[in-house]
Amino acid sequence: MQPAKTTTAVVGQVSEALKNFDRWLEHYGEVSWDHQSFFAGPLGRWAKGLYYKNKLLGTAAVAPMIFSEAFFPPARRLFHQPMRLPIADAHYAMGFAFLHEATWEPKYLEKAVHFLDVLKESRSPGFTEFCWGYPFDWVTRNGILKAHTPFITTTPYVFEALLQVNQLRPRDEWKNILLSAVRHATTDIKDQPFPGGGNTCSYMPDGEFNVVNASAYRATMLVSAAKFFGNNEWLKIAEGNVSFVLAAQNADGSWPYAKDGVRDFVDHFHTCFVMKALAKIYLQTGELKIFDALKKGVDYYQKNLFGEDGMPRPFSKAPRLTVYQCELYDCAECINLCLLLRKDFPQLDKTLETVAAGILENWVKPDGSFRSRKLILGWDNVPMHRWAQSQMFRALAFYLREISADAGQKQEKGS
């Protein structure tokens, strides 16, 4: 068994990885292919749409894309062009803000500001308030969601990035955008009573309710907004969404993707989304009912969503054929979750160190970017900002800030 690395060694290794990634990002650029590239173009949209209408014919239509995803990931270049994705830009803004807080180098704050300026321009057109979505038509089982439809799973990330950077460099302009995003989340996004308790919010302005992480995202955004702006009316709306999220938790501590009787699968990163949201609310409110839900959730999470090597696995029970063993997105969200909850749940420290070490040892490419997936055979090495270069960059920058702060506190106590 190898000896544990000192904090200084870990800080140095993470810091070096982040510096190399920063250099890679400058060279590679801010647009990329995406997890959805296979299905974002006309051919892919047609094949996926057929799959939802006719499983037999649709399976034959999507088979070439699934085969390529499993055995020749670079083929996604044949199906769609590189894109700028707002959710990735928000993660980069937060990541550079964390990196600035860890190092106090001004250049990183400037880069965080740059990504916020980009986000100001990439808002969803056609809406009075600031909001964000995906720049491609997204084919779902419920139909096609047109490009730039704003999602309550995207806008809160931009809100969080604005709030974080505004604390470092306040701007009235950003406060106005924050207020606008809240108005979108409280007016364009609707509530619907859930029979089990609370209110489920819509995924987008036109509907689709009962998606658990959507309500969790909205609740977190509104709790943070209420604290920042001093508006307790938003807390009442958030409370309804929190009640739904708590009511949606299964008896074993897990959360399904949706409470619609269809999408009841339990996967890694959506579980992290829900628990991260609850963790952020708990850290601001101290509500015991949220802590109790998190306690059950952490127990399920550690027992069911990791492989024998200690790295995240995609599903507790796969609802369909899975062409990969481990996902960068899962690893990034695991690191984020553990950093938020490790003080209340010390058992997550070991999970955090295992996953962070695994990423640094096996997932960092020579050019500084990260591998995207560990496939059944080999790796998917196509860098995708949304899936999940930006998320891992943010997670490691958050990690660096936290362990640097821990080291500083220990030094102060020892002096």
C-alpha positions in Angstrom: 0.0 0.0 0.0 1.4 3.4 -1.0 1.9 6.0 1.7 -0.6 8.8 1.8 0.5 12.0 0.1 1.1 15.1 2.3 -1.2 18.0 1.9 1.6 20.0 0.3 2.1 17.3 -2.3 -1.6 17.1 -3.2 -1.9 20.9 -3.4 1.1 21.0 -5.8 -0.3 18.2 -7.9 -3.7 19.8 -8.2 -2.2 23.2 -8.8 -0.1 21.9 -11.6 -3.0 20.1 -13.2 -5.1 23.3 -13.2 -2.3 25.4 -14.7 -1.8 22.9 -17.5 -5.5 22.8 -18.1 -5.6 26.6 -18.3 -2.9 26.5 -21.0 -4.8 23.8 -22.9 -8.0 25.9 -22.8 -6.2 28.9 -24.2 -4.9 26.9 -27.1 -8.0 24.7 -27.7 -10.6 27.5 -27.5 -14.0 27.9 -25.9 -16.2 25.9 -28.3 -16.2 22.1 -28.5 -18.1 19.1 -29.5 -20.6 17.7 -27.0 -22.1 14.6 -25.5 -25.1 15.3 -27.6 -23.2 16.0 -30.9 -24.3 12.6 -32.3 -27.9 13.6 -31.9 -27.8 17.4 -32.3 -27.6 17.4 -36.1 -30.4 16.6 -38.6 -29.5 12.9 -39.0 -29.1 12.3 -35.3 -32.3 14.1 -34.4 -34.2 12.0 -36.9 -32.8 8.8 -35.6 -33.4 9.6 -32.0 -36.9 10.8 -32.7 -37.6 7.6 -34.5 -36.3 5.6 -31.5 -38.9 7.3 -29.2 -41.7 6.6 -31.7 -40.7 3.0 -32.7 -38.2 1.2 -30.6 -37.4 -1.5 -33.2 -36.8 0.8 -36.2 -35.3 3.4 -34.0 -32.8 1.1 -32.5 -31.5 0.3 -36.0 -31.4 4.0 -36.8 -29.4 5.0 -33.6 -27.1 1.9 -33.7 -24.4 3.6 -35.8 -24.2 6.5 -33.3 -24.2 4.2 -30.3 -21.5 2.1 -31.9 -19.4 5.2 -32.6 -19.9 6.5 -29.1 -18.6 3.2 -27.7 -15.8 2.4 -30.1 -14.9 5.5 -32.1 -15.8 8.7 -30.2 -14.1 11.1 -32.6 -16.9 10.2 -35.1 -19.1 12.8 -33.3 -17.3 15.3 -35.5 -19.2 13.9 -38.5 -22.6 14.7 -36.9 -22.5 18.3 -35.6 -20.2 21.3 -35.4 -18.5 22.6 -32.2 -20.6 24.8 -30.0 -20.3 27.3 -27.2 -22.4 26.0 -24.2 -23.5 28.4 -21.5 -23.5 25.8 -18.8 -19.8 25.2 -19.5 -19.0 28.9 -19.5 -20.7 29.2 -16.1 -18.5 26.4 -14.8 -15.4 28.0 -16.2 -16.3 31.3 -14.6 -16.7 29.6 -11.2 -13.5 27.5 -11.7 -11.4 30.6 -12.4 -13.0 32.4 -9.4 -12.0 29.5 -7.2 -8.5 29.5 -8.7 -8.2 33.2 -8.0 -9.3 32.6 -4.4 -6.7 29.8 -4.0 -3.8 31.7 -5.5 -4.9 35.4 -5.4 -3.5 35.8 -9.0 -5.4 38.6 -10.7 -5.3 36.9 -14.1 -7.7 34.2 -12.9 -10.3 36.7 -11.8 -10.0 38.4 -15.2 -10.7 35.1 -16.9 -13.8 34.6 -14.6 -15.0 38.0 -15.6 -14.5 37.2 -19.3 -16.8 34.1 -19.1 -19.5 36.2 -17.4 -19.3 38.8 -20.2 -19.7 35.9 -22.7 -22.7 34.6 -20.8 -24.3 38.1 -20.9 -24.3 37.7 -24.7 -25.4 34.1 -24.9 -28.7 34.4 -23.0 -31.8 32.8 -24.5 -33.3 35.2 -27.1 -37.0 36.0 -27.0 -37.3 36.3 -23.2 -37.7 39.5 -21.2 -35.5 38.2 -18.4 -32.0 36.7 -18.5 -32.1 32.9 -18.8 -30.0 30.2 -20.5 -30.4 26.8 -22.2 -28.6 24.7 -24.9 -27.6 26.0 -28.4 -29.0 22.9 -30.2 -32.4 21.2 -30.7 -32.7 18.6 -28.0 -34.7 15.5 -28.9 -36.5 14.0 -25.9 -39.2 11.4 -25.3 -41.7 14.3 -25.0 -40.7 16.0 -28.3 -38.0 18.4 -29.6 -36.9 21.2 -27.3 -35.8 24.0 -29.6 -32.3 25.5 -29.3 -32.0 28.2 -26.6 -35.1 27.0 -24.7 -34.1 28.1 -21.2 -33.8 25.4 -18.6 -34.0 25.6 -14.8 -31.1 23.2 -14.8 -28.9 25.7 -16.6 -29.8 29.2 -15.4 -29.0 28.5 -11.8 -25.4 27.7 -12.7 -25.1 31.1 -14.4 -26.7 32.7 -11.3 -24.2 30.9 -9.0 -21.3 32.1 -11.2 -22.5 35.7 -11.2 -23.0 35.6 -7.4 -19.6 34.2 -6.8 -17.7 36.6 -9.0 -19.7 39.6 -7.8 -18.5 38.9 -4.3 -14.9 39.3 -5.6 -15.6 42.2 -7.9 -19.0 43.8 -7.4 -20.8 45.3 -10.4 -24.3 46.8 -10.4 -24.7 45.3 -13.9 -24.3 41.8 -12.5 -26.7 42.5 -9.6 -29.3 43.5 -12.2 -28.7 40.3 -14.2 -29.0 38.3 -11.0 -32.4 40.0 -10.3 -33.6 39.3 -13.8 -32.6 35.6 -13.6 -34.6 35.4 -10.3 -37.6 37.0 -12.0 -37.4 34.4 -14.7 -37.2 31.6 -12.2 -40.2 32.8 -10.3 -42.5 33.8 -13.2 -41.5 31.9 -16.4 -40.9 28.8 -14.4 -44.1 27.4 -13.0 -45.1 25.4 -9.9 -47.5 22.4 -9.8 -48.6 20.7 -6.6 -47.2 17.2 -6.1 -49.5 14.6 -4.5 -46.8 13.4 -2.2 -46.1 16.9 -0.9 -44.7 20.2 -2.0 -44.5 21.7 -5.4 -42.7 20.5 -8.5 -41.4 23.2 -10.8 -41.3 23.1 -14.6 -38.1 22.2 -16.3 -38.7 25.1 -18.8 -41.3 27.8 -19.3 -43.5 25.5 -21.4 -43.8 22.8 -18.8 -42.5 19.3 -18.0 -42.8 18.7 -14.3 -41.7 16.1 -11.8 -38.0 16.1 -12.7 -36.4 16.0 -9.2 -33.1 17.8 -9.9 -35.0 20.7 -11.6 -36.8 21.6 -8.4 -33.6 21.1 -6.4 -31.8 23.6 -8.7 -34.5 26.2 -8.5 -34.8 25.9 -4.7 -31.1 26.4 -4.2 -31.1 29.4 -6.5 -34.0 31.1 -4.7 -32.5 30.4 -1.2 -29.3 32.1 -2.3 -31.1 34.9 -3.9 -33.3 35.5 -0.8 -30.2 35.7 1.3 -28.3 38.0 -1.1 -31.2 40.4 -1.8 -33.1 40.0 1.5 -36.4 38.9 -0.1 -38.1 36.2 2.0 -40.9 35.8 -0.5 -38.5 33.7 -2.6 -37.9 31.4 0.5 -41.6 30.5 0.4 -41.3 29.4 -3.2 -38.1 27.5 -2.5 -39.7 25.7 0.4 -42.4 24.2 -1.8 -39.7 22.8 -4.1 -37.6 21.5 -1.2 -40.7 19.7 0.1 -41.2 18.0 -3.3 -37.5 16.9 -3.4 -37.7 15.5 0.1 -41.0 13.7 -0.8 -39.4 12.3 -3.9 -36.7 10.5 -2.0 -37.0 6.7 -2.1 -37.2 4.7 1.2 -33.6 3.4 0.5 -32.3 7.0 0.5 -32.0 7.3 -3.3 -33.6 9.8 -5.7 -35.1 8.9 -9.0 -34.5 11.1 -12.0 -38.2 11.9 -12.1 -41.4 11.1 -10.3 -43.4 10.4 -13.5 -43.7 6.7 -13.3 -41.3 6.3 -16.2 -37.9 7.7 -15.6 -37.2 6.2 -12.2 -33.6 5.3 -12.8 -30.9 6.3 -10.2 -27.7 7.6 -11.7 -24.6 9.2 -10.3 -24.5 12.8 -11.5 -28.2 13.5 -11.1 -28.0 12.1 -7.5 -25.1 14.5 -7.0 -27.1 17.4 -8.4 -29.9 16.8 -5.9 -27.7 16.3 -2.9 -25.5 19.3 -3.8 -28.6 21.5 -4.0 -29.8 20.2 -0.6 -26.3 20.6 0.9 -26.1 24.2 -0.2 -29.6 24.9 1.3 -28.7 23.1 4.5 -25.5 25.1 4.9 -27.5 28.3 4.7 -30.6 27.3 6.7 -29.6 24.4 9.0 -32.9 22.7 8.5 -32.8 19.3 10.2 -35.2 17.7 7.7 -32.8 18.4 5.0 -29.9 17.0 7.1 -31.9 13.8 7.7 -32.5 13.4 3.9 -28.9 13.9 3.2 -27.9 11.4 5.8 -30.0 8.7 4.1 -28.8 9.9 0.7 -25.1 9.8 1.6 -25.5 6.2 2.9 -27.2 5.1 -0.3 -24.7 7.0 -2.5 -21.6 5.4 -1.0 -23.0 1.9 -1.1 -24.5 1.9 -4.6 -22.8 4.3 -6.9 -19.2 3.3 -6.8 -17.2 0.5 -8.3 -14.8 -1.8 -6.6 -11.9 0.6 -7.4 -13.7 3.4 -5.5 -14.4 5.4 -8.6 -18.0 6.5 -9.5 -20.1 4.2 -11.5 -22.9 5.6 -13.8 -26.0 3.9 -12.4 -27.0 1.9 -9.3 -28.8 -0.3 -11.8 -28.4 0.6 -15.5 -31.8 1.2 -17.2 -30.3 0.5 -20.6 -27.1 -0.6 -22.3 -24.2 1.5 -21.0 -21.2 1.7 -23.3 -18.8 3.1 -20.7 -17.5 2.2 -17.2 -16.8 5.6 -15.7 -17.7 9.2 -16.6 -15.7 12.4 -16.1 -19.0 14.2 -15.2 -19.7 11.7 -12.4 -16.2 12.2 -11.0 -16.5 16.0 -11.1 -19.8 16.0 -9.3 -18.6 13.5 -6.8 -15.7 15.9 -5.9 -18.1 18.8 -5.6 -20.5 16.9 -3.4 -17.8 15.6 -1.1 -16.3 19.0 -0.6 -19.7 20.4 0.4 -20.6 17.6 2.8 -17.3 16.3 4.2 -17.5 18.3 7.5 -20.9 16.9 8.3 -20.2 13.5 6.9 -16.5 12.8 7.5 -16.8 9.4 5.7 -16.8 11.3 2.4 -13.2 12.4 3.0 -12.0 9.0 1.8 -14.3 9.1 -1.2 -13.0 12.5 -2.1 -9.3 11.5 -1.9 -9.9 8.3 -3.8 -11.7 10.1 -6.7 -9.3 13.1 -6.8 -6.3 10.8 -6.9 -7.9 8.6 -9.6 -8.5 11.6 -11.8 -5.0 13.0 -11.3 -3.3 9.6 -12.0 -5.4 8.3 -14.9 -7.6 11.0 -16.5 -5.2 13.9 -17.2 -4.0 13.8 -20.8 -0.5 15.0 -21.8 -2.0 18.2 -23.3 -3.5 19.1 -20.0 -7.2 18.3 -20.8 -9.1 15.4 -19.2 -10.3 12.1 -20.7 -14.1 12.2 -21.1 -15.0 8.6 -20.4 -13.5 5.2 -19.6 -15.2 3.0 -22.2 -15.7 -0.8 -22.1 -12.6 -0.9 -24.3 -10.2 2.1 -24.1 -11.1 5.8 -23.5 -13.1 8.6 -25.0 -10.5 11.3 -25.3 -12.6 13.9 -27.2 -12.6 17.0 -25.1 -16.1 18.4 -24.5 -16.5 21.5 -22.5 -20.0 20.6 -21.1 -19.1 16.9 -20.7 -17.2 17.5 -18.6 -14.0 19.5 -19.0 -15.5 22.6 -17.4 -17.1 20.7 -14.5 -13.8 18.9 -13.6 -11.9 22.2 -13.9 -14.3 23.8 -11.5 -14.3 20.8 -9.1 -10.4 20.7 -8.9 -10.3 24.5 -8.5 -12.8 24.2 -5.7 -10.7 21.4 -4.2 -7.6 23.5 -4.4 -9.2 26.4 -2.6 -10.6 24.2 0.1 -7.5 22.1 0.9 -5.3 25.3 0.7 -7.7 26.9 3.3 -7.5 23.8 5.5 -3.7 23.9 5.4 -3.7 27.6 6.3 -6.0 27.0 9.3 -3.8 24.2 10.5 -0.7 26.4 10.2 -2.4 29.1 12.2 -3.4 26.7 15.0 0.1 25.4 15.1 1.8 28.8 15.3 
